[in-house]
Amino acid sequence: GKIIANVLENVRDTIDVSFPPQLAGSVGLLLHRITPKAVILGEIEVYGQGYVGQASYVGDFIDLGEPAIWGQLRWRGSKDPGARVFIQTRAGKDDDPNMYWRFTGRGSETTSFDEKGKLLTASTYARLKPGEGSEITYDTANWSFWSPYEFADSSGTNIFSPAPNSVFQLKVDFLSTYKDGSEVEFIEFSATKPPLAEKVVGEIHPTRVPLGETARLTLVLTSTIRAQHSGFDQIEIATPFGLSGVDSLKIGGLPVEPRMTMLKPDSTLFSLQLPHRLAAGDSGELVEVQFRAPVLRYGTPFNAWVRDSERPGELAQQINPGDASLEVESESFVIRTTLSKDLLADLQVEPRLITPNGDGMNEEVSFSGDLMQLTERVPLTLGIFDLSGRLLKTQEDLSRSGKFNFTWDGRATNGRLVPPGVYLYQIAVEAESGEEQLRGSLSVVY
């Protein structure tokens, strides 16, 4: 270890040692050259500056008493630029996410039941004879894994933990630096019960498509609906990079007219109205939705819900990934892509000739395209240059995979209109995997 201070022949009752802040795993005190007189060590206090490097909060199990469907998660807090906060949720059917095992006495054979045929619990596992207890595993049959959320989505984000479930749990991990810390003031979530159905599972195919292309995808879902459930008559699908169109809707193999409503202006969430309610008598009926959407990064995730239009004030029920059809081998809502190094694609520059004279026609040029393969926000920059290479105007945004858009009104950084002529544009993105640029020309006339 490193010696911070060495105090010899001390006659004071209190020793105060100060030193520059530094990271330390532990602080020790060594007493030496003790005189024959008694030495009583009263108290040791260690003070520091900055923040603890890592801390976690794991909430209690929140038992709603019966299966419920989850709505949105909201929180309030703050963080410094160098700090990170990870908010997570998980859901289950009981208040213990563990499975307990014991040796049966027949070689290495194990079982999760006691000698009376009852499922082992934490208390009965603790009472096993020495050497009889085996491993403790995660109960994946009754509990989901932790689902993470971006700290920036504090105003409300859909809960990703599967439903219906009766038990909910929260976890928050704080990663700080010496100077940058964070805090969370509160976290709240919404839920409703009873659910619309006992279970709704779905899968999207194909699971692999070319990167950067608009893919034709099919969502297949089936449900288990009992007499106590109201059922559903709407399907909502979230497309992370927008919707290009809905081609068909089938119920029980029969085509019906899809009545589609766009729920978000950026076309990342749409709803389909079914021609009739799927209730207990329709349990197990297969529903197929064929739609087109761009896939701009490997592992593009989709999400889907069912909703009851006669329960408008209540929450939609999430469609959980699973085996909805024997003819589909997906069991997933995640689309993989072919490998590519491209970060920018499908750049559109319209119009390439602008006349910024105030008459309302062709006053500005729009740059739009696709940013691909990025899970984190990275700098995306538009630069306007004259033919000599002199930079006239620049715009920058922090973007991740998805659609991007810039506009230019023919003015330089000083706000003045540029002279008529030909100008060059450059759109550049800088990521950990490298930098990519797209260049071209446009004209300004009056």
Disulfide bonds with the S-S distance in Angstrom:
none
